[in-house]
């Protein structure tokens, strides 16, 4: 199983046209995190695309390219590229360029995104939400498979036997589908034999086994080798030297972020008790000690048989030194312990 970290690059908005000190500081921190992740042997570094004042990453491939220049082995992927409001030609070109810079370490994670700001920003109708994603995914896969492209759709100008360049260092770019819980998207990924990432941000992980089963069944029905499917689970993670310290420190930023988003979406306010419940062994938050998080990841691997795990890192009111310490604990202690644990024979 591969292990990696992902982040959206949360910041306090600078609210200025120049001298964006908070944005500058956060980008430098992201590069430090990528370098550390590579040094401690993590497999993947992922950045999510957003178009809001409180997130610094609107062009993940740009920051990933900078990270590629200071690392050696780690893979780079978006988490996610909001494909519905992007041009698949430019998405492919940007990540093919990243692949050339990184000597073949680039991947794309395509999704609808959890926010809708990109639709009016780039001139798309939110009513076309699903149709845009399906059509643009079709074009992106076409470009990835063929140097010369002929394609016709509804929401983008047709392409008549034109080349898309540059081509990547790899024969093809790995293209993942990311979902939050939409069954149709899971079936699509399985039917197309594409790697799947499931973000578990709420609810019991056990509930998501219905999606992983649906994914494998769709792939099998389409005639694909289920044993070769790649499945990633993505959850929030924060580690400290003790479980109490981890919960106390993470609650401060998690409550602030989730209640801000919840207010926008009409969710009920998150309580400390709810947070503590999410941190329990059957909950989706990997917040606690090395031992606790290790045990949860081994348990979840038995549920999902996933080939990759992405730990979503939230920044904010926690000092960056503590975020770096959490990443280091994840890579140096949790990762080897989980790898050893999932190789152990299951007792009957």
GINOR-V193084 format. One record per residue. N is the residue number from 0. RES is the residue in one small letter. NEAR is the number of other C-alpha atoms within 10 Angstrom. D_CENTER is the distance of its C-alpha to the mean C-alpha in whole Angstrom. Layout:
N/RES/NEAR/D_CENTER + N/RES/NEAR/D_CENTER
This chain:
0/x/16/16 + 1/x/14/13 + 2/x/24/12 + 3/x/26/9 + 4/x/25/8 + 5/x/26/6 + 6/x/23/7 + 7/x/24/9 + 8/x/24/12 + 9/x/21/14 + 10/x/21/18 + 11/x/15/21 + 12/x/15/23 + 13/x/15/25 + 14/x/10/27 + 15/x/8/29 + 16/x/6/29 + 17/x/7/30 + 18/x/10/29 + 19/x/12/26 + 20/x/13/26 + 21/x/16/23 + 22/x/21/21 + 23/x/13/22 + 24/x/11/22 + 25/x/21/18 + 26/x/17/17 + 27/x/13/20 + 28/x/18/18 + 29/x/20/15 + 30/x/19/17 + 31/x/16/18 + 32/x/22/15 + 33/x/27/14 + 34/x/19/18 + 35/x/18/18 + 36/x/26/15 + 37/x/23/17 + 38/x/15/20 + 39/x/15/20 + 40/x/16/18 + 41/x/23/15 + 42/x/20/13 + 43/x/25/10 + 44/x/27/9 + 45/x/25/6 + 46/x/26/7 + 47/x/23/6 + 48/x/24/10 + 49/x/26/12 + 50/x/16/16 + 51/x/15/17 + 52/x/15/20 + 53/x/15/18 + 54/x/19/15 + 55/x/23/15 + 56/x/25/13 + 57/x/20/14 + 58/x/16/14 + 59/x/24/11 + 60/x/28/13 + 61/x/15/16 + 62/x/18/15 + 63/x/25/13 + 64/x/20/17 + 65/x/15/18 + 66/x/25/16 + 67/x/26/17 + 68/x/14/21 + 69/x/13/21 + 70/x/17/19 + 71/x/14/21 + 72/x/17/18 + 73/x/23/15 + 74/x/23/12 + 75/x/29/10 + 76/x/27/8 + 77/x/27/6 + 78/x/29/3 + 79/x/26/6 + 80/x/26/9 + 81/x/26/11 + 82/x/21/14 + 83/x/25/16 + 84/x/24/18 + 85/x/17/17 + 86/x/14/20 + 87/x/22/19 + 88/x/15/21 + 89/x/13/20 + 90/x/18/16 + 91/x/23/18 + 92/x/18/20 + 93/x/19/18 + 94/x/27/15 + 95/x/27/19 + 96/x/22/20 + 97/x/28/17 + 98/x/26/18 + 99/x/18/21 + 100/x/19/21 + 101/x/24/19 + 102/x/17/21 + 103/x/20/19 + 104/x/24/16 + 105/x/31/13 + 106/x/24/11 + 107/x/23/10 + 108/x/22/7 + 109/x/26/9 + 110/x/22/10 + 111/x/22/12 + 112/x/21/10 + 113/x/12/11 + 114/x/13/14 + 115/x/16/17 + 116/x/14/18 + 117/x/20/18 + 118/x/19/20 + 119/x/11/23 + 120/x/10/22 + 121/x/10/22 + 122/x/9/25 + 123/x/16/23 + 124/x/11/25 + 125/x/16/22 + 126/x/9/25 + 127/x/12/24 + 128/x/15/20 + 129/x/12/20 + 130/x/14/22 + 131/x/23/20 + 132/x/20/17 + 133/x/15/19 + 134/x/18/22 + 135/x/23/19 + 136/x/19/17 + 137/x/14/21 + 138/x/24/22 + 139/x/19/18 + 140/x/17/19 + 141/x/16/23 + 142/x/23/22 + 143/x/22/20 + 144/x/13/23 + 145/x/13/26 + 146/x/15/27 + 147/x/14/30 + 148/x/18/28 + 149/x/15/30 + 150/x/15/29 + 151/x/13/30 + 152/x/13/28 + 153/x/10/28 + 154/x/12/26 + 155/x/14/26 + 156/x/9/29 + 157/x/13/30 + 158/x/14/30 + 159/x/11/33 + 160/x/11/33 + 161/x/11/31 + 162/x/14/29 + 163/x/16/26 + 164/x/16/26 + 165/x/15/25 + 166/x/21/24 + 167/x/23/21 + 168/x/18/22 + 169/x/15/21 + 170/x/10/23 + 171/x/18/20 + 172/x/21/16 + 173/x/16/14 + 174/x/20/12 + 175/x/24/10 + 176/x/25/10 + 177/x/28/7 + 178/x/23/10 + 179/x/19/11 + 180/x/14/14 + 181/x/11/16 + 182/x/15/18 + 183/x/13/19 + 184/x/22/16 + 185/x/27/16 + 186/x/20/19 + 187/x/17/18 + 188/x/22/16 + 189/x/28/18 + 190/x/19/21 + 191/x/14/20 + 192/x/23/19 + 193/x/19/15 + 194/x/21/12 + 195/x/27/11 + 196/x/28/7 + 197/x/22/9 + 198/x/19/8 + 199/x/20/11 + 200/x/16/12 + 201/x/13/16 + 202/x/13/18 + 203/x/16/19 + 204/x/19/17 + 205/x/13/20 + 206/x/11/20 + 207/x/19/17 + 208/x/15/19 + 209/x/12/20 + 210/x/20/17 + 211/x/23/17 + 212/x/14/21 + 213/x/17/20 + 214/x/27/18 + 215/x/23/20 + 216/x/17/23 + 217/x/21/22 + 218/x/23/22 + 219/x/16/25 + 220/x/12/27 + 221/x/13/26 + 222/x/13/27 + 223/x/17/24 + 224/x/12/24 + 225/x/16/22 + 226/x/8/23 + 227/x/10/21 + 228/x/17/18 + 229/x/18/14 + 230/x/22/12 + 231/x/22/9 + 232/x/24/9 + 233/x/22/7 + 234/x/20/9 + 235/x/21/11 + 236/x/24/13 + 237/x/27/16 + 238/x/29/19 + 239/x/23/22 + 240/x/13/26 + 241/x/13/27 + 242/x/18/25 + 243/x/12/27 + 244/x/15/26 + 245/x/20/22 + 246/x/21/23 + 247/x/13/25 + 248/x/18/23 + 249/x/22/20 + 250/x/17/21 + 251/x/14/23 + 252/x/16/19 + 253/x/19/18 + 254/x/15/21 + 255/x/14/21 + 256/x/15/18 + 257/x/14/18 + 258/x/18/21 + 259/x/13/21 + 260/x/12/18 + 261/x/14/21 + 262/x/11/24 + 263/x/9/22 + 264/x/9/21 + 265/x/9/24 + 266/x/12/23 + 267/x/9/25 + 268/x/13/25 + 269/x/14/23 + 270/x/12/26 + 271/x/12/26 + 272/x/9/27 + 273/x/10/24 + 274/x/17/22 + 275/x/14/24 + 276/x/14/24 + 277/x/19/20 + 278/x/21/20 + 279/x/16/23 + 280/x/17/22 + 281/x/15/22 + 282/x/20/19 + 283/x/24/15 + 284/x/27/15 + 285/x/26/16 + 286/x/29/18 + 287/x/24/21 + 288/x/21/23 + 289/x/22/22 + 290/x/15/24 + 291/x/18/23 + 292/x/24/19 + 293/x/22/20 + 294/x/17/22 + 295/x/21/19 + 296/x/22/17 + 297/x/18/20 + 298/x/18/21 + 299/x/19/18 + 300/x/19/18 + 301/x/12/21 + 302/x/15/20 + 303/x/19/17 + 304/x/18/18 + 305/x/19/14 + 306/x/16/14 + 307/x/20/11 + 308/x/23/10 + 309/x/25/7 + 310/x/24/8 + 311/x/23/7 + 312/x/18/10 + 313/x/21/13 + 314/x/21/15 + 315/x/18/19 + 316/x/14/22 + 317/x/13/21 + 318/x/10/23 + 319/x/15/20 + 320/x/10/23 + 321/x/16/21 + 322/x/20/18 + 323/x/17/19 + 324/x/16/21 + 325/x/21/18 + 326/x/26/16 + 327/x/20/19 + 328/x/19/20 + 329/x/27/17 + 330/x/23/17 + 331/x/14/21 + 332/x/14/22 + 333/x/23/19 + 334/x/23/18 + 335/x/13/21 + 336/x/18/23 + 337/x/22/20 + 338/x/16/21 + 339/x/11/24 + 340/x/17/24 + 341/x/16/23 + 342/x/9/25 + 343/x/9/28 + 344/x/7/30 + 345/x/8/30 + 346/x/4/33 + 347/x/3/35
